[in-house]
Amino acid sequence: MKHSQGFTVIEIIVVTLFLAVATTVLFVQKQNLAATHRDDQRKTAINAMYYSLEEVYFATNKSYPAEITDKTLPAVDPTLLTDPNNVKIGDKSSNYRYEGVNCTNNTCAGYTLRADLEKEADFVKTNRNK
């Protein structure tokens, strides 16, 4: 009676398939987590800009700016004005958009602040002061 050591071809194929499926699932989950993290960064940035506009800028000026820069919102960390792709707010390809409403002479009566998210609908904030 012969007794051989080692694995059969079927066993090796099954283990290889299992590892391939596990690796694929892990990769997909990692991509989903990374996208969720980027979306959270976008929401944090929009909220920081929103509260600075409402609590600091509007309280001081009784209006809103025509555009957002690090000079109009000095209370906001300048890195938050750049989206996860390193594009500054105001640039055409930025995930962040600021749209002034009823603007004259670089002051606006209102605004819409928006971030394009990957895993959810756009994150939108509008002025609360009228």
C-alpha positions in Angstrom: 0.0 0.0 0.0 1.4 3.3 -1.1 0.9 6.4 1.0 1.8 9.7 -0.6 2.3 13.1 1.1 1.1 16.4 -0.3 -2.0 17.9 -1.7 -4.1 16.9 -4.6 -4.7 19.2 -7.5 -8.3 19.7 -6.5 -7.4 20.8 -3.0 -4.9 23.3 -4.4 -7.5 24.7 -6.8 -10.1 25.0 -4.0 -7.7 26.9 -1.7 -6.6 29.2 -4.6 -10.2 30.0 -5.5 -11.0 30.7 -1.8 -8.0 33.1 -1.5 -8.9 34.8 -4.8 -12.5 35.4 -3.6 -11.3 36.6 -0.1 -8.8 39.0 -1.7 -11.5 40.4 -4.1 -13.9 41.0 -1.2 -11.2 42.6 0.9 -10.2 44.9 -2.0 -13.8 46.0 -2.6 -14.4 46.7 1.1 -11.2 48.7 1.2 -12.3 50.8 -1.8 -15.7 51.4 -0.1 -14.1 52.4 3.1 -11.8 54.8 1.3 -14.7 56.4 -0.5 -16.7 56.8 2.7 -13.7 58.4 4.3 -13.3 60.9 1.5 -17.1 61.7 1.7 -16.7 62.3 5.5 -13.8 64.7 4.7 -16.0 66.5 2.3 -18.8 66.8 4.8 -16.4 68.1 7.5 -15.1 70.7 5.2 -18.5 71.9 4.1 -19.7 72.1 7.7 -16.6 74.1 8.7 -17.2 76.6 5.8 -20.9 76.8 6.6 -20.4 77.5 10.3 -17.7 80.1 9.5 -20.0 81.8 7.0 -22.9 81.9 9.4 -21.2 82.5 12.8 -18.2 84.6 11.8 -18.7 86.2 8.3 -22.4 87.0 8.5 -22.2 88.1 12.1 -19.5 90.7 11.1 -20.7 91.8 7.6 -24.5 91.1 7.6 -24.0 89.6 4.2 -22.2 86.7 2.5 -19.1 86.8 0.2 -19.4 86.4 -3.5 -16.7 83.8 -3.4 -14.9 81.8 -0.7 -11.1 82.1 -0.2 -8.8 81.7 2.7 -9.1 85.6 3.1 -12.9 85.6 3.3 -12.9 82.7 5.7 -9.8 83.1 7.9 -11.4 81.1 10.7 -11.4 78.0 8.5 -8.3 75.9 8.1 -7.0 76.6 4.6 -6.6 72.9 3.9 -10.4 72.4 4.2 -10.9 74.7 1.2 -9.2 72.0 -0.9 -11.1 68.8 -1.8 -9.7 65.3 -1.4 -8.4 65.6 -4.9 -6.3 68.7 -4.0 -8.5 71.0 -6.0 -9.4 74.4 -4.4 -13.0 75.5 -4.0 -13.9 77.8 -6.9 -11.9 75.8 -9.4 -14.2 74.2 -12.1 -13.2 70.6 -11.3 -13.5 70.9 -7.5 -15.8 68.7 -5.5 -16.8 71.8 -3.6 -19.0 74.5 -5.0 -20.1 77.9 -3.5 -22.8 79.7 -5.3 -23.7 83.2 -4.1 -27.4 84.3 -4.4 -28.5 87.8 -5.2 -25.0 89.2 -5.3 -24.0 92.9 -5.9 -20.6 94.5 -5.3 -19.0 91.2 -4.0 -21.7 90.8 -1.3 -24.5 88.3 -1.5 -27.9 87.9 0.3 -27.5 84.1 0.4 -25.6 81.1 -0.9 -25.6 77.4 -1.6 -22.6 75.4 -0.5 -22.3 71.9 -2.0 -20.0 68.9 -2.1 -20.1 66.1 -4.6 -20.1 62.8 -2.7 -19.1 59.4 -4.0 -21.4 57.1 -1.9 -24.3 59.4 -1.3 -26.3 62.3 -2.8 -24.7 65.7 -2.9 -24.2 67.3 0.6 -25.8 70.7 0.4 -25.9 73.6 2.9 -27.8 76.9 2.3 -27.7 80.2 4.3 -29.8 80.3 7.4 -29.8 84.1 7.8 -32.1 86.1 5.6 
